[in-house]
Amino acid sequence: MSNFVLAFRSKPDVMATEEEISDWNAWFQKLGGSVVDKGNRIGEVTLLGEGAGANQISGYSVIDASDFSGAVEIAKGCPGLKYGGSVEVGQPIAM
C-alpha cells in the first residue's frame, strides 16, 4: 500500500451546492480507511506561469491504495467529476 495525492479542480468562484456537499461526504464515507488525510478545500488561488486553464485547484486529499492504478480507480469515483470538475492523481516521491 502507498499514499497518493488527489488534487481536485473546479471552475473558479463556484460554490458547492448542498447536493454536491452530500455527495462528497458520502464518497469519503465510502472510502473509509483508504483516506489518510481528508485534506482541505482551497479558497483563493493564483496561478503563476503559463497554462492557466478553466479549472483551478479547489482541494486535495491523501489516500492509501495498493498501486497507482488502484488510486486512479478510487479517483474515478470523485463526485466532482459529475459537476464539471477534474481530479489529478499523483504519488509523492521521497526526496
BELVEN-V293453 format. One record per residue. PSI is psi in whole degrees, -180 to 180 (NA if undefined). D_FIRST is the distance of its C-alpha to the first C-alpha in Angstrom with 1 decimal. Layout:
# BELVEN-V293453
<<PSI/D_FIRST> <PSI/D_FIRST>>
This chain:
# BELVEN-V293453
<<144/0.0> <159/3.8> <145/7.1> <145/9.8> <132/13.4> <118/15.6> <116/19.2> <140/21.8> <144/25.2> <172/28.5> <142/32.2> <150/33.7> <30/35.8> <123/34.6> <141/34.1> <140/31.8> <169/33.8> <-36/33.4> <-44/32.1> <-45/29.3> <-41/28.4> <-43/28.3> <-43/26.1> <-47/23.6> <-42/23.7> <-40/23.2> <-46/20.2> <-38/18.5> <-42/19.6> <-38/18.2> <-28/14.7> <-124/15.0> <-8/12.1> <-17/9.8> <114/12.2> <-44/11.5> <114/14.9> <-23/17.3> <-152/19.1> <157/22.7> <154/25.2> <134/27.1> <-113/30.9> <136/33.1> <139/31.8> <126/33.6> <122/32.5> <141/33.9> <-171/34.5> <162/34.8> <23/33.0> <130/33.7> <-177/32.5> <-30/33.3> <141/30.1> <161/29.0> <132/25.9> <-5/26.2> <175/22.9> <159/19.3> <161/16.1> <128/12.6> <165/9.9> <128/6.2> <161/5.3> <-35/4.3> <-179/6.6> <-44/9.8> <-32/11.8> <-38/9.8> <-39/10.2> <-41/13.7> <-42/14.4> <-44/13.5> <-29/15.8> <-20/18.5> <2/19.2> <123/20.1> <-23/23.6> <-26/24.9> <-35/25.0> <-5/27.8> <22/29.7> <7/30.0> <-176/27.0> <167/24.1> <136/20.5> <139/18.9> <129/15.2> <148/14.2> <122/11.5> <145/12.9> <129/14.3> <134/15.2> <NA/19.0>>
